[in-house]
Amino acid sequence: MFKEEIGNEFIVIQEGTSEGTQIKYRKDGFWYKKDNRGHEGRAEYLVSKFMEFTTLQENEFISYEEGTINGKSGCRSKNFLDEEEEENIDEKNIVFNGNRLVLDKAKTTDHCRNAE
């Protein structure tokens, strides 16, 4: 279990209509997700532990660790983006599993929204 204090400069928010949208941070080679409803991080952690017992290879799913982010529950995973996807972050775009996300640098912190 981890305990991490993360400043606002590391925030990436995925905007959407889902009530499950969580505040996301990207820092020091990890993606962090702060719980919005209470136990999303635990669910992601448990599902990733379950996946370890399937026939899937480690590179076919994301492993999560549960912990706290700025005193609130959440989870983290190691950075799952490859080098090309990392370059796209610098260009304000992320493409992962067919979903294109756009970072909006016009706001105080980085915000991430689904692009159409």
C-alpha positions in Angstrom: 0.0 0.0 0.0 1.4 3.4 -1.0 1.0 6.9 0.5 1.6 9.7 -1.9 1.3 13.5 -1.6 0.9 15.0 -5.1 0.7 18.6 -6.1 -1.8 20.1 -8.6 0.8 20.4 -11.3 0.6 16.6 -11.8 -3.2 16.5 -12.2 -4.7 15.1 -15.4 -8.6 15.1 -15.3 -10.6 13.0 -17.7 -13.8 14.9 -18.2 -16.9 13.0 -19.2 -20.5 12.2 -18.3 -19.7 9.1 -16.2 -20.2 9.5 -12.5 -17.1 7.2 -12.2 -14.7 9.9 -13.5 -11.8 10.1 -11.1 -9.1 12.7 -10.7 -5.9 11.3 -12.3 -2.3 12.3 -11.6 0.8 11.4 -13.6 4.0 11.6 -11.6 7.4 9.8 -11.5 6.5 6.9 -13.8 3.1 6.2 -12.2 -0.5 7.0 -13.0 -2.6 7.7 -9.9 -6.4 7.7 -9.6 -8.1 9.3 -6.6 -11.4 7.7 -5.7 -14.5 9.7 -6.5 -17.2 7.4 -5.0 -15.2 5.7 -2.3 -13.8 2.3 -3.5 -12.9 2.5 -7.2 -9.2 2.1 -6.4 -9.8 -1.1 -4.4 -12.0 -2.5 -7.2 -9.2 -1.8 -9.8 -6.6 -3.3 -7.5 -8.7 -6.5 -6.9 -9.5 -6.9 -10.5 -5.8 -6.6 -11.5 -4.9 -9.2 -8.8 -7.6 -11.5 -10.2 -6.1 -11.0 -13.7 -2.7 -12.4 -12.5 -4.4 -15.8 -12.2 -5.7 -15.8 -15.7 -3.9 -17.0 -18.9 -3.3 -13.3 -19.9 0.3 -12.1 -20.0 1.4 -9.3 -17.7 1.5 -6.9 -20.7 -2.1 -7.6 -21.5 -3.6 -5.8 -18.5 -2.8 -3.0 -16.1 -1.7 -3.9 -12.5 -2.9 -1.6 -9.8 -1.8 -1.0 -6.2 -4.1 0.5 -3.6 -3.1 3.4 -1.4 -3.8 7.0 -0.5 -3.3 10.1 -2.6 -3.3 13.4 -0.6 -5.0 11.6 2.3 -7.8 10.1 0.1 -8.1 6.5 -1.1 -7.1 5.6 -4.6 -4.8 3.4 -6.7 -1.8 3.7 -9.0 -0.3 1.8 -11.8 3.1 2.0 -13.5 3.1 4.1 -16.6 1.6 1.9 -19.3 2.3 4.2 -22.3 5.0 3.3 -24.8 7.5 5.8 -26.1 5.3 7.0 -29.0 2.3 7.5 -26.7 4.6 9.4 -24.3 5.6 11.7 -27.2 1.9 12.3 -27.8 1.5 13.5 -24.3 3.9 16.3 -25.1 1.8 17.1 -28.1 -1.2 17.3 -25.9 -2.7 14.0 -27.2 -2.8 10.5 -25.8 -4.0 7.5 -27.7 -4.5 4.4 -25.6 -6.6 1.4 -26.6 -8.2 3.3 -29.4 -9.4 6.2 -27.2 -8.0 9.6 -28.1 -7.6 11.9 -25.1 -6.6 15.6 -25.3 -4.7 17.6 -22.7 -6.0 21.1 -22.3 -3.0 23.4 -21.3 -5.2 26.5 -21.4 -6.4 25.8 -17.8 -4.4 26.2 -14.6 -3.8 22.4 -14.4 -3.7 19.9 -17.2 -7.1 18.5 -18.0 -7.8 15.5 -20.1 -11.0 15.0 -22.0 -12.2 12.4 -24.5 -11.8 13.8 -28.0 -14.5 13.1 -30.6 
